[in-house]
Amino acid sequence: ECARANRIMCAALKGEAAPEMGEPITEVEPLIEELEASAAAHAAAIRAFDPARMDAMCSTPHGEMPAAFCIGMPALHMNYHTGQICYVQTLYGDREFRPSFD
């Protein structure tokens, strides 16, 4: 879901149609690869984005959204899901902190 959201916001910033949703990825390694690739594509779209268009509206499958939102949404979205994962871990008694900066 995060990789798809990254791709949708990337397309919106570039003025392109959102990509079609393919088959769900069910294996861990391909999932990590797609998440990293989609984040890299979004970062490239941000670098190429003309700051003069920051107030522009971008088309998404969920309607028109401000370009500034399309830039920041993927990071917020992934942070939100990270929090969900951490919460579920605590429900199972896992209190270990595992920062990952690689």
Contacts in CASP RR format, 6 or more apart in sequence:
PFRMAT RR
TARGET T0000
AUTHOR 0000-0000-0000
METHOD contacts of the structure
MODEL  1
ECARANRIMCAALKGEAAPEMGEPITEVEPLIEELEASAAAHAAAIRAFD
PARMDAMCSTPHGEMPAAFCIGMPALHMNYHTGQICYVQTLYGDREFRPS
FD
1 81 0 8 1.000
2 35 0 8 1.000
2 38 0 8 1.000
2 74 0 8 1.000
2 77 0 8 1.000
2 78 0 8 1.000
2 81 0 8 1.000
3 25 0 8 1.000
3 31 0 8 1.000
3 34 0 8 1.000
3 35 0 8 1.000
3 37 0 8 1.000
3 38 0 8 1.000
4 19 0 8 1.000
4 21 0 8 1.000
4 38 0 8 1.000
5 73 0 8 1.000
5 74 0 8 1.000
5 77 0 8 1.000
6 35 0 8 1.000
6 38 0 8 1.000
6 39 0 8 1.000
6 41 0 8 1.000
6 42 0 8 1.000
6 74 0 8 1.000
7 18 0 8 1.000
7 19 0 8 1.000
7 38 0 8 1.000
7 41 0 8 1.000
7 42 0 8 1.000
8 18 0 8 1.000
8 19 0 8 1.000
8 60 0 8 1.000
8 61 0 8 1.000
9 42 0 8 1.000
9 45 0 8 1.000
9 60 0 8 1.000
9 70 0 8 1.000
9 71 0 8 1.000
9 72 0 8 1.000
9 73 0 8 1.000
9 74 0 8 1.000
10 38 0 8 1.000
10 41 0 8 1.000
10 42 0 8 1.000
10 44 0 8 1.000
10 45 0 8 1.000
11 17 0 8 1.000
11 18 0 8 1.000
11 19 0 8 1.000
12 18 0 8 1.000
12 58 0 8 1.000
12 59 0 8 1.000
12 60 0 8 1.000
12 65 0 8 1.000
12 67 0 8 1.000
12 70 0 8 1.000
13 42 0 8 1.000
13 45 0 8 1.000
13 46 0 8 1.000
13 49 0 8 1.000
13 58 0 8 1.000
13 67 0 8 1.000
13 70 0 8 1.000
13 71 0 8 1.000
14 45 0 8 1.000
14 48 0 8 1.000
15 58 0 8 1.000
15 59 0 8 1.000
17 59 0 8 1.000
18 60 0 8 1.000
18 61 0 8 1.000
25 31 0 8 1.000
25 34 0 8 1.000
39 74 0 8 1.000
42 74 0 8 1.000
46 71 0 8 1.000
49 67 0 8 1.000
49 71 0 8 1.000
53 67 0 8 1.000
54 67 0 8 1.000
54 68 0 8 1.000
55 66 0 8 1.000
55 67 0 8 1.000
55 68 0 8 1.000
56 66 0 8 1.000
56 67 0 8 1.000
57 64 0 8 1.000
57 65 0 8 1.000
57 66 0 8 1.000
57 67 0 8 1.000
58 64 0 8 1.000
58 65 0 8 1.000
58 66 0 8 1.000
58 67 0 8 1.000
58 70 0 8 1.000
60 70 0 8 1.000
65 73 0 8 1.000
END
